[in-house]
């Protein structure tokens, strides 16, 4: 969760016949860097970086009245196409066309296939501005959030040594390994509650993807969602409920769900696999099943709160930018993420 970034300048009339970023950064007489020299004959742009701007190769720049319409060109980021914009080199434009609606940090859930997902993770690869939609009109998004489904068709349990004192009841933790077609996809580590918490409460919960590497995570190159940790699950749920109230009353809050996850409907269809009865006591089997039930309830509750927050925030952005054509598919993903 964060505050909405400061608004950037829109496209405004600029005097000059050349448009683009300042060329070079020569230093002033005092040795301090400056963005452009005083005698530079190029007017710097004050427009936000939205996408590539192309000049029509067929346009007659000296005679703008006979210039051919600009052709459609692929945008530089590979995210669809932008309508080319033709700037007349012979005279500065008096009014520049207002850019498309710009949404902030939304997740286009309506474009995601999540039907086979047991979990849905979120990431925000960059804060670049990309094309969110091109038809029937262009919509842009700065810092788009992606949703990544994680599949599973089986879950198994095994005890997990946590280093807790052996004299504590149920000192061992629980490890739930999820797999798809026999290949591990992720695991959920559940620690016993620390002293002071109710015995039936969950301790630390960690959701670890099969691709997680401590070395890669330490380097800052890995996906942060490959390891999600909830030191106090009950407190985290309480904070998510409070966030939901804030999103309903404060339109300036930006919610990016990279610290949460959603549970797909496939999670409900997984039956817990336990070791053979000869390797377990009735008490340990009961503890394993109870831990699985409480862990699954936590994941479901977190999922509902996170999904509601995503929908609430996206609805605010749709209303703020006037991109109401997105509203009809806003909750379509909830058939896969209840």
C-alpha positions in Angstrom: 0.0 0.0 0.0 1.3 3.5 -0.9 0.2 7.0 -1.6 -0.6 8.0 -5.1 2.4 9.5 -6.8 2.5 13.2 -7.6 0.7 14.0 -10.9 2.9 14.6 -13.9 2.4 17.4 -16.5 0.0 16.6 -19.3 0.7 17.4 -22.9 0.8 21.2 -23.2 1.7 23.5 -26.0 5.4 23.9 -26.4 7.2 26.5 -28.6 9.8 25.2 -30.9 10.0 22.9 -34.0 11.9 20.0 -32.4 10.6 17.8 -29.6 12.5 15.3 -27.6 14.7 14.7 -24.6 17.6 17.1 -23.9 20.8 16.1 -25.8 23.8 15.6 -23.5 24.4 17.2 -20.1 27.3 19.6 -20.3 28.5 21.3 -17.2 28.0 24.9 -16.3 30.9 27.4 -15.6 30.7 26.5 -12.0 31.1 22.8 -12.7 27.6 21.9 -11.7 25.7 19.6 -14.2 22.7 21.0 -16.0 20.2 19.4 -18.3 20.8 21.5 -21.3 23.0 24.6 -22.2 21.4 28.0 -22.4 22.3 28.4 -26.1 20.8 25.1 -27.1 18.3 25.3 -30.0 16.2 22.3 -28.9 13.2 22.8 -26.7 13.1 20.0 -24.0 9.8 18.2 -23.6 7.7 18.4 -20.4 5.4 15.6 -21.4 5.4 12.3 -19.5 7.0 9.3 -21.2 3.9 7.4 -22.5 5.2 5.5 -25.5 7.1 5.8 -28.8 6.3 8.8 -31.0 6.7 8.2 -34.7 6.8 10.6 -37.6 5.1 9.5 -40.8 7.7 8.5 -43.4 5.4 9.6 -46.1 4.6 13.0 -44.7 5.8 16.1 -46.6 7.1 18.2 -43.7 7.3 21.4 -45.8 3.7 21.1 -46.8 1.7 19.7 -43.8 -1.6 20.2 -45.6 -0.8 17.5 -48.1 0.8 15.1 -45.6 -0.4 11.5 -45.7 -2.1 10.2 -42.5 0.3 8.7 -40.1 0.5 4.9 -40.3 0.1 2.5 -37.4 3.5 1.7 -35.9 4.4 -0.9 -33.3 5.2 0.7 -29.9 8.7 0.5 -28.6 7.8 -1.7 -25.6 6.2 -4.4 -27.7 2.9 -3.9 -25.9 0.5 -3.6 -28.8 0.3 -0.6 -31.2 0.0 3.1 -30.8 -1.6 5.4 -33.3 1.3 7.4 -34.8 1.3 11.1 -34.1 2.4 13.5 -36.8 4.1 16.7 -35.6 4.5 19.3 -38.3 8.1 20.4 -38.5 7.2 23.7 -40.3 5.3 25.2 -37.4 4.7 24.4 -33.8 1.3 22.9 -32.9 -1.0 25.3 -31.0 -2.8 22.5 -29.2 -1.6 18.9 -28.6 -4.1 16.1 -28.3 -4.7 15.0 -24.8 -3.2 11.6 -24.1 -5.2 8.4 -23.3 -6.4 7.7 -19.8 -3.5 6.7 -17.5 -4.2 4.3 -14.7 -1.8 3.7 -11.8 -0.6 0.3 -10.7 -3.7 -1.7 -11.6 -3.8 -5.5 -12.3 -5.7 -6.4 -15.5 -7.4 -9.4 -14.0 -9.9 -9.5 -16.8 -7.2 -10.6 -19.2 -5.8 -13.4 -16.9 -6.6 -17.1 -17.3 -6.7 -18.4 -13.7 -9.1 -21.4 -14.0 -6.4 -23.9 -13.2 -4.7 -21.9 -10.4 -4.2 -23.2 -6.9 -2.5 -19.9 -6.0 -2.3 -16.5 -7.7 0.8 -14.4 -7.1 1.3 -10.7 -8.0 4.3 -8.8 -9.1 5.1 -5.3 -10.4 8.0 -5.7 -12.8 8.5 -1.9 -13.3 7.0 1.5 -13.1 7.1 2.0 -16.9 4.0 3.2 -18.7 2.6 0.5 -21.0 -0.4 0.0 -23.2 -3.2 -1.6 -21.2 -5.7 -1.7 -24.0 -5.8 -0.5 -27.6 -9.4 -1.1 -28.7 -12.0 0.5 -28.8 -9.7 3.2 -27.4 -6.2 3.3 -26.0 -5.7 3.0 -22.2 -2.3 3.2 -20.5 -1.1 2.0 -17.1 1.9 3.1 -15.2 3.4 0.3 -13.0 1.0 -2.4 -14.2 0.7 -5.4 -11.8 0.8 -8.9 -13.2 -1.0 -11.9 -11.9 0.8 -15.3 -12.1 -1.2 -18.5 -11.6 0.5 -21.4 -9.8 -0.9 -24.9 -10.4 -1.2 -27.9 -8.1 -3.0 -31.1 -8.2 -1.7 -32.7 -4.9 -0.6 -31.6 -1.4 1.3 -33.8 1.1 2.2 -33.2 4.7 5.4 -33.9 6.6 6.7 -32.6 10.0 9.1 -29.7 10.0 11.7 -29.2 12.6 11.6 -25.5 13.7 14.2 -25.4 16.6 11.4 -24.8 19.2 12.0 -26.3 22.6 11.0 -30.0 22.6 9.1 -29.6 25.8 6.5 -27.4 24.1 3.4 -29.2 23.0 3.4 -29.7 19.2 6.9 -28.2 19.0 7.4 -29.3 15.4 6.0 -27.3 12.5 4.1 -28.5 9.5 5.3 -28.5 5.9 2.7 -28.8 3.1 4.2 -29.6 -0.3 2.2 -28.8 -3.4 2.9 -30.4 -6.7 1.6 -30.7 -10.3 1.9 -34.0 -12.1 4.5 -35.1 -9.5 6.7 -31.9 -9.9 6.9 -29.6 -6.8 5.4 -26.2 -7.5 5.4 -24.5 -4.0 5.3 -25.3 -0.3 3.7 -23.8 2.7 5.7 -23.8 6.0 3.7 -23.4 9.2 5.5 -22.8 12.5 3.9 -23.4 15.9 2.6 -20.3 17.7 5.1 -18.5 19.9 4.5 -18.2 23.6 1.8 -15.8 24.4 -0.5 -16.7 21.4 -3.4 -19.1 21.7 -2.4 -22.7 21.1 -4.8 -23.1 18.2 -3.4 -20.0 16.5 -1.0 -20.2 13.5 2.6 -19.2 14.0 4.7 -17.9 11.2 3.4 -18.9 7.7 5.7 -18.9 4.7 4.6 -19.6 1.1 7.7 -20.6 -0.8 7.8 -21.1 -4.6 9.8 -23.9 -6.1 11.9 -21.3 -8.0 12.9 -19.5 -4.8 16.6 -19.2 -4.2 18.0 -17.4 -1.1 21.0 -16.3 -3.2 18.9 -14.8 -5.9 16.6 -13.2 -3.4 19.6 -11.6 -1.6 20.9 -10.2 -4.8 17.6 -8.4 -5.4 17.1 -10.1 -8.8 14.4 -12.5 -7.9 10.7 -12.1 -7.8 9.7 -10.9 -4.3 6.5 -13.0 -4.5 8.6 -16.2 -4.6 8.7 -16.0 -0.8 5.8 -14.5 1.1 6.1 -14.5 4.9 3.4 -13.8 7.4 4.9 -13.7 10.9 1.6 -13.0 12.6 -1.2 -14.3 10.3 -4.0 -13.0 12.5 -2.5 -9.5 12.6 -2.0 -9.5 8.8 -5.7 -10.4 8.2 -6.7 -7.6 10.6 -4.5 -5.1 8.6 -6.1 -6.2 5.4 -9.6 -5.6 6.8 -8.5 -2.1 7.8 -7.0 -1.6 4.3 -10.4 -2.5 2.8 -12.0 0.2 4.8 -9.4 2.8 3.8 -9.8 2.0 0.1 -13.5 2.7 0.4 -13.0 6.1 1.9 -9.6 7.4 0.6 -9.2 7.5 -3.2 -5.5 8.6 -2.8 -4.4 5.1 -1.5 -2.6 2.9 -4.1 -2.8 -0.8 -3.4 -0.2 -3.1 -4.9 -0.9 -6.7 -3.8 2.7 -8.0 -4.1 2.8 -8.9 -0.4 -0.4 -11.0 -0.6 -1.7 -13.9 -2.6 -5.0 -15.3 -3.7 -6.2 -18.8 -3.6 -7.7 -20.4 -6.7 -10.7 -22.6 -6.6 -8.4 -25.6 -7.2 -7.1 -25.3 -3.7 -10.5 -26.5 -2.4 -10.2 -29.7 -4.5 -6.9 -30.9 -3.0 -7.0 -33.8 -0.5 -4.2 -33.9 2.1 -1.9 -36.8 1.7 -0.3 -38.2 4.9 2.4 -40.8 5.5 1.3 -44.4 6.0 -0.6 -44.9 9.3 2.3 -47.1 10.5 4.5 -44.0 10.5 2.2 -41.8 12.4 0.4 -41.9 15.8 -3.3 -40.9 16.0 -2.3 -37.7 17.8 0.2 -36.7 15.1 -2.3 -37.4 12.4 -4.9 -35.3 14.1 -2.5 -32.4 14.5 -1.5 -32.6 10.8 -5.2 -32.5 9.7 -6.0 -29.7 12.1 -3.0 -27.6 10.9 -4.0 -28.2 7.3 -7.5 -27.0 8.0 -6.3 -23.8 9.8 -3.7 -23.1 7.1 -6.3 -23.5 4.3 -8.7 -21.2 6.2 -6.0 -18.6 6.5 -5.2 -18.8 2.8 -8.8 -18.5 1.8 -9.5 -15.6 4.1 -6.3 -13.7 2.9 -7.4 -14.5 -0.7 -10.8 -13.0 -0.3 -9.5 -9.8 1.4 -6.7 -9.3 -1.2 -9.1 -9.9 -4.1 -11.6 -7.5 -2.7 -8.9 -4.9 -2.2 -7.7 -5.4 -5.8 -11.3 -5.0 -7.1 -11.9 -2.0 -4.9 -8.7 -0.2 -6.0 -9.2 -0.9 -9.7 -12.8 0.4 -9.5 -11.4 3.6 -8.0 -8.9 4.0 -10.8 -11.6 3.3 -13.4 -13.7 6.0 -12.0 -10.8 8.4 -11.6 -9.6 8.1 -15.2 -13.0 7.6 -16.8 -12.0 4.2 -18.2 -15.5 2.9 -17.6 -15.3 0.4 -20.5 -13.2 -1.8 -18.1 -15.9 -1.9 -15.4 -18.0 -4.7 -17.0 -15.1 -7.3 -16.7 -13.8 -6.1 -13.3 -15.0 -9.1 -11.3 -14.8 -11.7 -14.0 -11.7 -13.3 -12.4 -13.7 -14.0 -9.2 -15.1 -17.2 -10.8 -11.6 -18.6 -10.5 -10.7 -16.8 -7.3 -13.7 -17.0 -5.0 
